Amino acid sequence: MKIGIFTPLFHDKPLEEALDIIAAAGIQAVELGAGAYPGSRHLDDFGGVETLIKDAGARQKLKKAIESRGLILDSLSVHGNALHPDKAIADDHHKVFQDAVLLAEKLDLTVVNGFSGCPGDGPRAKNPNWVTCPWPDEYRDILDYQWKKVAIPYWKKQNKFLKDHKVRFAIEAHPGFLVYNPETILRLRDAAGSQIGANFDPSHFWWQGIDPIAAVRALGAAGAIFHVHAKDTRIDPLNSAINGNLDTKSYGDILGRSWSFRAVGYGHALTWWKDFISNLRMIGYDDVLSIEHEDGLMSAPEGLKKAMETLQASIISEQPGAMFWAKE
């Protein structure tokens, strides 16, 4: 396994300056935003996504900037909402997604990360509508429309597009979108095709009451984990006990929130991260753990340093040797 980083936290810097910081920190891989919500700041330094698709020279410059520092490019990310009821937004995020797939193919990458998207409550909707309960009964009607009329037809077509270009789409399960837990990941994968799987981020599971290790085992058994994010969540025991974990307060109101994203190791102890990484190894994942810094109590440099301390103590970087103490 390798430790990587999702680079939007360095969008205030040119990519080459960010890469110097990343390499000096001991990180081995980078995940770059290619549009939609993460933006494409660092790819824009090399002409932007469309230029990079067409221009082999621009791609070579990008690769050289990364590889000359001993790093690898492991994935592109286009977290957006191609199912948005606003056609302008949906069309833009759809194009961003397809362009990222085309660029990934040109860069010999096998994974693009993003969201499933979330439709509205019907054909005339203006905003997404995330349904969280089955009653009153109209909520079930909304879900039926979202899945059968919008999400499954769209992602079936995209699964073919992905297969044609030998790229997989790793969906980051996140509340607010149609795919938000292992069950919905597998529902979409079963309905649309095997090029669709998970960008596994444990931080989004804790605040839903999901055990990420149990989720790893369930998704791993289906061969559905394509990429992993390293980000922690702390449940505030006092606020959660009073209000539960459905919390719409500002992420900046850390004292008042029921949960907050934290740097790796500041929501769950080192022993948890060791167990998590061991379970990833057990289900056959031996690729990048990409740090995503969204800790409101720490600067990016400090959050990165703390996350690295935990991950470096947890990571399994070598293949196991022969089982000399017993028959395999």
Residue, then its C-alpha position, 0 to 999 in steps of 0.5 A: m500500500k501507498i500513502g497518497i493525498f487529494t490535492p485540493l487543500f493545496h489549491d492556493k499553490p501551483l501544482e509543482e510547489a504543492l508537489d514539493i511539499i507533498a514529496a517532502a512529507g513522505i507521501q507517495a501518490v497524488e489524486l488530482g481534481a479534474g472538475a465539478y466540486p473539487g475544481s481542476r486547479h492543478l490540471d489547469d497549470f498544464g493547460g486544463v483537462e481538455t488540452l491534456i486530453k488532446d496534447a501528449g506533450a502537455r500530458q508528458k509535462l504533467k507526468k514529469a512534474i509528478e514522477s520527477r519527485g518520486l510520486i505517482l498519479d493514482s486517480l482523478s476526481v470529479h465529485g459532482n452531480a450529473l443527475h442534478p435536476d438543473k439541466a445546466i449543472a447536470d450537463d456540465h458535471h456529465k461533461v466533466f465526468q466523461d472528460a476525466v474518463l478520457l484523460a484517465e485513459k490517456l494517462d494510463l489511470t484505471v480509476v476516476n472518483g466522484f459522487s453518484g449524484c442526486p436527482g430532484d423529486g420529479p421531472r419538474a424539480k429545481n433542486p436535488n431531493w435526498v430522501t431519508c425515510p419511507w413515510p409519508d408514502e410519497y417519499r417512496d414514490i420519489l425514490d422510485y423515480q430517482w432510481k428507475k427513471v434517472a440514476i439507473p438509466y444514466w449509470k448504465k450508459q456510463n458503465k458502457f462508456l467506462k468499459d469502452h475506455k478501460v476506466r472504473f468509477a469509484i463512487e464516494a458514498h456521501p449523504g445528500f446523494l443517492v449512493y450514501n452507504p454500502e447497500t446503495i453502492l451495491r444496488l447501483r453496481d448491480a443495476a448499472g454494471s461492474q465498472i462502478g464501485a466505491n471510493f471508500d471513505p470511512s469518515h462518511f460512514w461513522w456519522q451515519g452509524i455505520d461500522p467502516i470495517a464491516a462495510v469494508r468486508a461487505l464491499g470487499a466481498a463484492g469486489a467493489i472497492f476501487h480506491v480509499h480515502a483516509k479521513d477521520t470523523r469524531i462523534d461529539p458524545l455530548n451533542s450527539a447524545i442530545n441531538g443525534n447525528l443528523d446535523t445541519k449546523s455549519y462545519g465551523d461550529i465544531l463546539g456545537r456540532s454532533w460530529s466533525f471531520r478530523a485529521v486521521g487519528y483524531g477521531h479514532a485511535l491508532t489501533w483502529w487505523k491498523d485494524f482498518i488497513s489490515n482488513l483492506r489487505m484481507i479483502g485484497y486492496d493493496d493500493v493507495l490510501s489518499i489523505e483528504h484534509e477537512d479538519g476545522l481545528m488544524s491547518a493543512p500542514e499540521g493536519l497532514k503531519k498528524a495524518m502521516e504519523t498515524l498512517q505511517a505507523s499503520i500502513i502495510s507496505e510489503q507483501p507477506g512472507a512465507m508462513f513458515w510457522a504453519k502449513e498454509 
